[in-house]
Amino acid sequence: MMSQPDMSDILAQAQEMQAKLQAAQEEIMSSIVIGQAGNGLVSVSMQGSGTVTSVNIDPKVIDPEDPDTLQDLLVGAYNDAHGQLAKIAQDKMGPLQGAMGGFGF
């Protein structure tokens, strides 16, 4: 016959999981990524919160006759940075989500 887990053990495991989740969230939020497009002609720096902190544009892509290319490069650089953050979040949170299954989450 299997014994019931001790309530204090369950609470200790829950507190440990909460601490790991908080540490992972803090690590994600402190991350800074740089998304690029056009082989680095346009780059976007983004914090883990999703806040864009800088945009760098090589003067070669600034063409008043062709704003669409610059717009596409900006969108591409933003999406690249956002994708990097999503991967960081998955890498940090994914293993913890699997471990939370034991708690019924």
C-alpha positions as CSV (number, residue, x, y, z in Angstrom):
1,M,0.0,0.0,0.0
2,M,1.4,3.4,-1.0
3,S,1.6,6.0,1.8
4,Q,0.1,9.4,1.4
5,P,2.7,12.2,0.9
6,D,3.2,14.3,4.0
7,M,1.5,17.7,3.7
8,S,4.7,19.5,4.8
9,D,6.6,17.7,2.0
10,I,4.0,18.9,-0.5
11,L,4.2,22.4,0.8
12,A,8.0,22.4,0.7
13,Q,7.9,21.1,-2.9
14,A,5.4,23.8,-3.9
15,Q,7.6,26.5,-2.3
16,E,10.7,25.2,-4.1
17,M,8.8,25.2,-7.4
18,Q,7.6,28.8,-6.7
19,A,11.2,29.9,-6.0
20,K,12.4,28.2,-9.3
21,L,9.6,29.9,-11.3
22,Q,10.4,33.3,-9.8
23,A,14.1,32.8,-10.5
24,A,13.3,31.8,-14.1
25,Q,11.0,34.8,-14.6
26,E,13.6,37.2,-13.2
27,E,16.2,35.7,-15.6
28,I,13.8,36.1,-18.5
29,M,13.1,39.7,-17.5
30,S,16.8,40.6,-17.2
31,S,17.5,39.2,-20.7
32,I,18.5,41.6,-23.5
33,V,18.3,40.3,-27.1
34,I,19.2,41.9,-30.4
35,G,17.1,41.1,-33.4
36,Q,18.5,41.7,-36.8
37,A,17.3,41.9,-40.4
38,G,19.0,42.6,-43.7
39,N,22.3,40.9,-42.5
40,G,22.5,43.4,-39.6
41,L,21.6,46.5,-41.5
42,V,18.7,47.0,-39.1
43,S,18.8,45.8,-35.4
44,V,16.4,46.1,-32.5
45,S,17.5,45.7,-28.9
46,M,14.7,44.3,-26.6
47,Q,14.5,43.6,-22.9
48,G,12.9,40.5,-21.5
49,S,9.8,42.5,-20.8
50,G,9.4,43.1,-24.5
51,T,10.4,46.8,-24.3
52,V,12.4,47.9,-27.2
53,T,15.4,49.8,-25.9
54,S,17.1,50.8,-29.2
55,V,16.9,50.6,-32.9
56,N,19.9,50.9,-35.2
57,I,19.6,51.5,-38.9
58,D,22.4,51.5,-41.3
59,P,22.2,54.7,-43.5
60,K,22.5,52.5,-46.6
61,V,18.8,51.3,-46.1
62,I,17.4,54.8,-45.7
63,D,15.9,55.5,-49.1
64,P,13.1,58.2,-49.2
65,E,11.9,56.6,-52.5
66,D,11.6,53.2,-50.9
67,P,10.2,53.4,-47.3
68,D,8.7,49.9,-47.6
69,T,12.1,48.2,-47.5
70,L,13.0,49.9,-44.3
71,Q,9.6,49.2,-42.8
72,D,10.0,45.5,-43.7
73,L,13.5,45.4,-42.2
74,L,12.3,47.0,-38.9
75,V,9.4,44.5,-38.7
76,G,11.9,41.6,-39.4
77,A,14.3,42.8,-36.7
78,Y,11.6,43.2,-34.1
79,N,10.2,39.8,-34.9
80,D,13.7,38.3,-34.7
81,A,14.2,39.8,-31.2
82,H,10.7,38.7,-30.1
83,G,11.4,35.2,-31.3
84,Q,14.6,35.1,-29.3
85,L,12.8,36.1,-26.2
86,A,10.2,33.5,-26.8
87,K,12.9,30.9,-27.0
88,I,14.6,32.1,-23.8
89,A,11.2,31.9,-22.0
90,Q,10.6,28.4,-23.4
91,D,14.1,27.2,-22.4
92,K,13.7,28.6,-18.8
93,M,10.0,27.8,-18.2
94,G,9.5,24.6,-20.2
95,P,11.3,22.2,-17.8
96,L,9.5,23.8,-14.8
97,Q,6.1,23.4,-16.5
98,G,6.7,19.7,-16.8
99,A,7.6,19.5,-13.1
100,M,4.4,21.3,-12.2
101,G,2.3,18.4,-13.5
102,G,2.8,16.7,-10.2
103,F,0.9,19.5,-8.5
104,G,-2.1,19.3,-10.7
105,F,-1.3,22.6,-12.5
